[in-house]
Structures are given as structure tokens and as C-alpha cells.
């Protein structure tokens, strides 16, 4: 991973890659502490992904100048990108995307697969596959219409037009815009805040939203009732109620 200001690539990026996944996502990423070299060193309940680089079209070429076969292109998506993107969406931790520049192609997919996006004003999302005769990938055909609306998604897919950070924030795609010099501190503060929250409740909230995206209102209500039932029997709930009552008794 390149350090900020190094010649190897943009700050917080891996040269030739679209995003730097800070730390390693364990297969059983639930309560493990994940090392974070740039954003908080050790946090139990939040995870950060740093996005700010272009997709590498040269990955579609083979050594010697030839192109990968269509099967190779599909296999890379299924075996390399799909597992990581799915993990970001389903891991029982909040995932923060710190966008310090353009998120293009699979880089946009990583940013959109996160739960919260904090960006610098110069950042943007771009789906330019139309310019090289390819279709959207990395799950963006599912993510972008749900976050920005089908009209915005179609226009981006059909024209290769970027979605600037200010417009993305207006649409609710980006949560916050902060100056570049404050981005790391802003993400640190939010990650620390989330890490202090009850882990089970965070996981339940993420499960509820993911389930609701493909459910009817009635199905979402029922799913919430089972999640709430499980949480009502947790130590987190007992401790939370005790703390609330103790605080109220002091007033």
C-alpha cells in the first residue's frame, strides 16, 4: 500500500488497483479485531475501505500483448472480485468507504458496496465500461439504482458520465463531504464511534437493511421482529437498559 504522497500511487491506494482494503477481512469477520494501518489501528466493530483510484483496464490484457479470453474475464469477476464485494455487503460490521479521489469501474463497486461513504469534494464515481464495449460489473447494476435511482444509473451506464461527489451527496449516495486534509480524521472519528456501539445491534441493523432491500414491507416487519427478539435476549440489551435506567435515576 502506498503511503500518502509516495510515488507509488495516490494516498491510501495500491498501485494499479482501485482500492486499498485496509487490513484483511477474516472469513469469520464478526468479533475479531482487524488491524488498520491507516484508519484506526485496532477496532472491533467497524471496517474501512479506502477508495480513490481508477480501474485497471490492463488487467484484461495478457502478458505478450494479447487479450484475456472472455472466460478469463468472467472468471476473474466471479473468483476474485465477487467474494470480496459480497463479504463487504454481508460481514456483520459497518464498512466505511473513505473516498479520496475518483472511484472508477470496480473501484466504484467497492465504494458502493460499503455501508457509509465519506469523500473529498474532488471525488466522483464513474462507470465508463460503455467506452470499451463492456457492460457494468462488480454488482453496480444492483447497487447504483438502489442508491441513486434507475435514471441516474442508466445515464451513467449509457454515457460514461461521472457522478460528481456533490451530486452524489445530494442523492444520498455519499454521506459526507470533507476537505482532503480532514478525511482521515473524519473516518477515524466515525469508526471509533461505531466500534463503541453494541456489536450485535450493529450486525442486526445491517442484516435488517440488507433483507429489506429485497422484501415487502410486511416481510421487513416480520424479519425485524425476529431480530428484535434475538437482541432482547442478549447481554447487550440487558446492559443497555441498566445503563439507561441508572442514567435516568440520576436526573
C-alpha angles and dihedrals in degrees: 000000000000119000117232110281096013123135093239096079146308119319112286095010138112110233110256093012131098100226140011112231100212107224125345123294107228118221089241095041100170114105102358119120108242118210111236114192095190109015114047112332098227123013129160105200109029137056131196132213118193113214126184116116142087124262112257109241089184088073086077090061127080128224109277095040101281125125124250115254118259087250090055091052092051093045092052090055093046099042104031111026103026096060093049095044091047090050092054090052097046107030110115093241131084110256120209123201113209103199110198095167144345117344105204131178110328087006089064089049091056092048093048092046089061122090098232130024125203115181145175116246091250093059124104141172119236133184104187101158089114087071093063098037099260134124126238115279142171092072092293092129087064099036105043099052090050093049103036104016131259094273093057091044094050092049092050093047095044100043107024088234114159124237105229119221094246091054092043090054091048089054093047094248091116117042100202140008117211134169114268093248090056099043097094093046092048092051092044091053094049093044090051090049092051092044089059093055123094106279096215093051091049091051091047092051091051092048091049094053094044091049093046093055089073100028139086119248090257092050091050091051091051093046090050090052091057093046090050090048090054093046092047088065095049130105088235090064094046092050092044093053092046091051091048093051093046091051092048092049090058093059 
